Amino acid sequence: MLASSARAFLVTTVCAAIAAGSSLWACSSNTGAPGARYLSIATGGTGGVYYPYGGGLAKVLNDNLPGVRASAEVTAASVDNLKLIRDGRADIAFTLADTLADAVAGRGAFDGRPVAAASLAVLYSNYTHVVTLASSGLRAIPDLRGRTIATGSAGSGTEVIAFRVLEAAGLDPDRDVRRQALGVSESAGALKDGKIDGFFWSGGLPTAAIQDLSHTPNISIRLIPTLALISTLNERHGNLYFPLEIPSGSYPGVDAAVPVVGVANVLVVNRSMPEELAYDITRTLFEKQSALAAIHPEARHLSVQSATKGSPAEFHPGALRYFREKGAW
């Protein structure tokens, strides 16, 4: 769906059922009111966290900002989302901080075409999941050599970090593994069906697709640790990564904490967004945190104190105005 500056379409009322541990509704009630401002929110796949979080954001914006009509769009996630922001085809986007760093610098997938992205808030931390079956015998990243591995959808932040983790472990993503470009839901299905040996996923806790996989009868999953590679990752790509643990019990079969590489998630817009609109979006995000947390528990980690830390992109003046009012800048 095109951003407001380029959008001409019939307005409909769209309600999407979102499964995020419970049955919830994130609705965009686009009534076609004259002068309405339409906002497209670029999220990710339906099995991850971005999509329900984005659906929740759309709902609170529609309910609390007169004249705003927001909708959450399914995408391939970070890389795609930032290209949509760059090209004026989305107004708000979720992204990983490492992908955002490439985007604003015009390198990697954005080589020669940097993105004029501005941050609204650092939202929560992503955990690098490397998922396999307990019966696979795979226990460390070097064990993936010669195996069939899903490295995330093409155009996703998962793909970026998967390649970097493999390379940090001394593996060539093109030669040393049989690589498949699958999103998290497709990856979980492929692992369950024996079509792949494991998959990467960079996401929050819990991730619905991994939850569903781990609850499948006769399936026991294992999460492979990645924390040992963090120094190499930061030396090669900048200090964008930090240590996290996937707690014991996060998913059935995960009976001990798993040390992994973490990376921040950032909510961004184009720098050209009007200051007042960026301010209103940021204010609503924080004022309606409890409503967002009811849709996905990762929204519980949103705080004014942490929202300005860890983004490689400058903050939008509208967001800065809000943080200054709250004494956080």
Salt bridges, closest charged atoms under 4 A:
ASP63 OD2 - LYS59 NZ 2.79
ASP87 OD1 - ARG86 NE 3.04
ASP87 OD1 - ARG113 NH2 3.30
ASP91 OD2 - ARG7 NH2 3.76
ASP102 OD1 - ARG107 NE 2.69
ASP102 OD2 - ARG164 NH2 2.92
ASP172 OD2 - ARG175 NH2 3.46
ASP174 OD1 - ARG179 NH2 2.47
ASP176 OD1 - ARG145 NH1 3.35
ASP197 OD1 - ARG147 NH1 3.73
GLU276 OE1 - ARG321 NH1 2.89
ASP280 OD1 - ARG283 NH2 3.21
GLU287 OE1 - ARG283 NH1 3.17
GLU298 OE1 - HIS301 NE2 3.54
GLU325 OE2 - ARG321 NE 3.95
